[in-house]
Amino acid sequence: MKIFAGLGNPGAKYARNRHNVGFMAVDRIAEDHGFGPWKSRFHSLVAEGRLGREKVLLLKPQTYMNLSGQAVGEAMRFYKLSPEDVIVFHDELDLAPGKVRVKQGGGHAGHNGLRSIHQHIGDAYGRVRIGIGHPGRKELVSGYVLHDFSRADEDWLGDVLRGISDGAVALAEGDAARFQNAVALRTAPPRSSTGNKGKTAKPERASQNPEPDTRSPLQKLVDKFR
């Protein structure tokens, strides 16, 4: 069994915040893969289902971001799972918008949700880091993450969420490379061959075998002064 925990803040006013992209990711997985209804449990909203061979609990802590570890830890201990069975979906300032990376273990890099999870279950859990970009200065971070995605973000955000859902089975089965490939197919699909469309036509080369000049000497002289 796996726990897929999306991080965010509860309530409608936070629903489209950059900080809530973890909630958005597990919502998309639940919708696309036919998970059961969301229920209140473990200080969270949870939905149960299967991804391939794995039973998966989707979890959205309702404790607010800074206390996310309380909910994740409670669910993990109830099912007698280890931190390696937990995968956390969260926003990542240090990745460009639209970039997604999988990571196992490591530090929390100042992310308050991850900091809380570290305190409750340690640092060995998996993460799906969803890039939202950085506002440029440290003092702007709080307002940036607690602000809604812009209209310009909608295209790449939709592709990222679809890609995460496409790769969810691979992720549950422990195949990070196949998961990353599924995301890439949505966010950076291979370009199909378009022939010469859009290319500048190259001038034809001069014939290697020009026709012989059959003009008479007089005609050549006349043509020279035309």
N, C-alpha and C positions, 0 to 999 in steps of 0.2 A: 504494500500500500504506500501511496505517496500523498503528501500534503502540498498543494500548490497555494501559497499564500500571496495574495495581492495586497500591496500597501496603499493606504490612502486615508482620508479623513471622512467620517460619516456625515451625511446631511446633504441636501440638495444644493446648498450654496457652494459646496466644494466639488461637486460632481465632475465638472469639466476642468478643474485645476490641473496644472502640470504635475503636481505632487500626487495626483490620484490616478496616474496612468497604470499603476499596478492593479487597482480595482477594475479599470477598463479592460485590461488584458484577461483577467479571469472571468469577467462578464462575457467577453467574446467567446472564450473557450466553452463556458456553460451553454451559451446559445447555440453554437455550432455543433457541439457534440452531444446534445440531448441530455444534459444533466438534470437531476431532479430539482424541485423547487427550492428556493433559498429559505433556510430556516434559521432561527436564532439559537445559537449554541456556542459555548466556549467564548463568551463575550464577543461573538462574531456573527456574521451571516455565513452559513455554510451550505454547500450543495454537493451531493454525492453522485458519482457516475464512474464510467470506465473509459480509459484511454488505451486502446489496444488490449494488451493482456493485464494491464494494471488497474486496480481499483484506486480512484483518486478522490480526495476530499478537497474541494475548492473552498478557500477561506478568505473572508474579508473582515479583518478586525474592526470592531466598532468602538474601540477604546481611544481613538484618536492616535495619530502617527507616533507620538512620543512614547506610547505604552503598548505598541504592537506586540512586543515580546510576550506580554502576559497572555494574550489570546493564542499565539502560536505555540508557546510552551505548554499551555493547558491541553490543547488538542494533541500535541505530540506525545505527551505522557499518557493521555487517556488511551491512545491506540498502541502504546508501548513501542513507539517508533524511535529511531535514532535521528540525530540532526542531519545525517546524510540522506534521509528520506524526505526532507523538507526542501522545497524550492520556493524562493521568495522573488516575486516580480516587483521591481521598484524603479523609480525615476533615477536617472544618472546624469548629473551635471557635467561630468568629465567626458561624456560622449556627445558627438554632434547629433542634432535632431535626426531621428530616423535610423540611427545605428543601434544595433542590438548585440549584446555579448553575453555569453554564458560563463559563469565563474563558480568554482567550488572552493569554499573556504576563503579566508583572508580577512582583511580589516573592514571597518565600516565607513571609512573616509569621511567621517563627520555626519553621515546621514542619520537623523534621529530615530527613524524606524529601525534601521539595522542596528544602531547602538543598543536599542531596547531588546532586540532579539538576541544580540550577543550576551546581554546580561542574563537572559532566561535559559538559553540553550547552548551557549558557546558560539564558536565561529566556524564550525565545520559544515554548515548547511550550504546548499546551492543557491545561486542567484541568477536571475535573468535581468541584466542591466539594460534599461530602455533609455536611450539617449534623448535628452531634452535640450542640450546645449547649456551654456553658461552666460549669465547676463554681463559678464565682464569684470565686475567688481564685487568683492565679498559682501559689502553692505547692501547690495541689491538682491542677494540670493533669496532672502525670505519672501520679499514681495513678488519676486519672479516665480518661485515654485507655487505660491498660493494665488497665482493669477491664472485665469482660464487660458487654454490654448487659443491662439489667434486663428482667424479664418484662413490665413495662409498656411497654417499647420495642418489643416484638415486632410489634405491629400496624402501626405507622407504618414500621418498618424493612422489613417484608415488602412494603408498598406502594411504598416508595422503590425497592427492588431490582427489583420487577416493572416499575415505570415506567422505570427506567434501561434495562432489557432491551428493553422495548417501543420505546424511542426510539433504540436502538443503531444501527439502519440509518441513520436521519437524521443521527446524530452522525458516523458514518463518512463520510457523503456531504457533510459540512460544513454541514448545516442545523441550527444551534443552536436556532433558534426552534421548529422542529418537534420537536426532541428535548425541549425544555423543556415543550412542550405535552403530549407523551406522558407525561412524569412527572406533570404537573399533573392529567391525567385519572385517574391512580391515586391521587394524594395528596389532591386536592381536586376530586372529580368534581362536575359540575354537578348541582344538585338537580332532580329531576323534579317536574312539577306534581302536587300532591296534592289539588287542589280545595280544599274547605273543611275538610279533615281537620285537627284540632288547633286550628282557629280558634274564637274565641268568637263565637257567633251574635249579630248585632246586633238590637236590638229593632225590631219593625216600626213604621213611622211611622203616626201617627194618620191616619185617612182624611181626605182633603182635602174630601170632600163628605159630611158627617154627615147621617144621616137626620133629617127634621124631627120636632120634638117635637109629638105629636098629643094630649097629655094635656089634659084640661079644666082650667080655673083651680082648681076645687075639688080635683082629683086632685093638681095640683102642690103645693097648700098642705098636703094630707095627707102627701105624700111628703117635704116639707121637714121635718116634725116626727117622722118615723119614726126 
